[in-house]
Structure formats: C-alpha cells, structure tokens
Amino acid sequence: MLQVIKRSGKTEEYSPDKMISSLSAAGDEIGQPLNSGDLRVIIADISRILEGKATVMSSDLYAIVLGVLGAHGFDGVFDSYRTHDSNAWH
C-alpha cells in the first residue's frame, strides 16, 4: 500500500477515505459541498497519478490534490483546501 512520508519523516498509509473527508470539509467550509460524483472523479484522478508508487512525500501529495482540484475547476475548494490543509500535509 502507498505510504505517505510526512515532513517529520514519519510514514502513514495513504487513505482515500481521509482524503474524501478532507476534501468534503474544504467544500463545506465555503458552502460548496462536493457531491459523491465529484469526490469519485477527484479521488480517481489522484489514484491514477499515484498508481505504481510505493511512497509519496506529503508535500507532493498536497500538490497533486491541488492540481486535480484546479484541473476540474473546483477553484473555491482549491482555495479552501490550500488554506485549511496546508499544515496537515507539510
């Protein structure tokens, strides 16, 4: 399973469920909730990018998430996620 390497050096298993919770919170925070279809597409794109990797740096995962949000036009969620979760991933 994919391991996320935190800034501290600690590793944690990548969890799509944790990502869904984080993305949902970012959307809810700004009154733009993501529906299940939006979340499926976002998670599928992130998973496709991460496919075949054994590890990913948390800062790289953070950048991937922002890239996917931007590519799908979720600008408000992008800004909320960037502000809300920047400390969690770095």
C-alpha positions as CSV (number, residue, x, y, z in Angstrom):
1,M,0.0,0.0,0.0
2,L,1.1,3.5,-0.7
3,Q,2.9,5.2,2.2
4,V,2.9,9.0,2.7
5,I,6.1,10.4,4.1
6,K,5.4,13.3,6.4
7,R,7.7,16.3,6.9
8,S,8.7,14.8,10.2
9,G,9.9,11.6,8.4
10,K,7.0,9.6,9.9
11,T,5.1,7.4,7.4
12,E,1.4,6.9,7.2
13,E,-0.6,4.7,4.9
14,Y,-2.4,6.7,2.2
15,S,-6.2,6.7,2.9
16,P,-8.7,7.7,0.2
17,D,-11.3,8.0,3.0
18,K,-9.1,10.5,4.8
19,M,-8.7,12.4,1.5
20,I,-12.5,12.4,1.0
21,S,-13.1,13.7,4.5
22,S,-10.6,16.5,4.0
23,L,-11.9,17.5,0.6
24,S,-15.5,17.4,1.8
25,A,-14.6,19.6,4.8
26,A,-12.9,22.1,2.4
27,G,-16.0,22.3,0.2
28,D,-18.4,22.5,3.2
29,E,-16.3,25.3,4.7
30,I,-17.1,27.6,1.8
31,G,-20.6,26.4,1.2
32,Q,-19.7,24.5,-1.9
33,P,-20.1,20.8,-0.9
34,L,-18.7,18.2,-3.2
35,N,-21.2,15.5,-4.2
36,S,-20.2,11.8,-4.3
37,G,-19.7,12.0,-8.1
38,D,-17.3,14.9,-7.7
39,L,-15.4,13.1,-5.0
40,R,-15.2,9.9,-7.0
41,V,-13.7,11.8,-10.0
42,I,-11.2,13.6,-7.8
43,I,-10.1,10.5,-5.9
44,A,-9.8,8.5,-9.2
45,D,-7.6,11.2,-10.7
46,I,-5.4,11.3,-7.6
47,S,-5.2,7.5,-7.5
48,R,-4.3,7.4,-11.2
49,I,-1.4,9.8,-10.6
50,L,-0.2,7.8,-7.6
51,E,-0.6,4.4,-9.3
52,G,2.6,2.3,-9.0
53,K,4.2,4.4,-6.4
54,A,5.3,2.9,-3.1
55,T,5.8,6.2,-1.4
56,V,4.9,9.8,-1.8
57,M,6.1,12.9,0.1
58,S,3.2,14.7,1.8
59,S,4.1,17.9,0.1
60,D,3.9,16.1,-3.3
61,L,0.5,14.6,-2.5
62,Y,-0.7,18.1,-1.4
63,A,0.5,19.5,-4.8
64,I,-1.2,16.6,-6.7
65,V,-4.5,17.3,-4.9
66,L,-4.4,21.0,-5.7
67,G,-3.6,20.2,-9.3
68,V,-6.5,17.8,-9.6
69,L,-8.9,20.4,-8.0
70,G,-7.6,23.1,-10.3
71,A,-7.9,20.8,-13.4
72,H,-11.6,20.2,-12.6
73,G,-12.4,23.8,-11.9
74,F,-13.0,23.5,-8.2
75,D,-11.4,26.9,-7.6
76,G,-13.3,27.6,-4.3
77,V,-12.5,24.2,-2.9
78,F,-8.9,24.6,-4.2
79,D,-8.5,27.8,-2.1
80,S,-10.2,26.3,0.9
81,Y,-8.2,23.1,0.8
82,R,-5.0,25.1,0.3
83,T,-5.8,27.3,3.4
84,H,-7.3,24.6,5.5
85,D,-4.9,21.7,4.9
86,S,-1.6,23.2,4.1
87,N,-0.3,22.5,7.6
88,A,-1.7,18.9,7.7
89,W,0.3,17.8,4.6
90,H,3.6,19.7,5.2
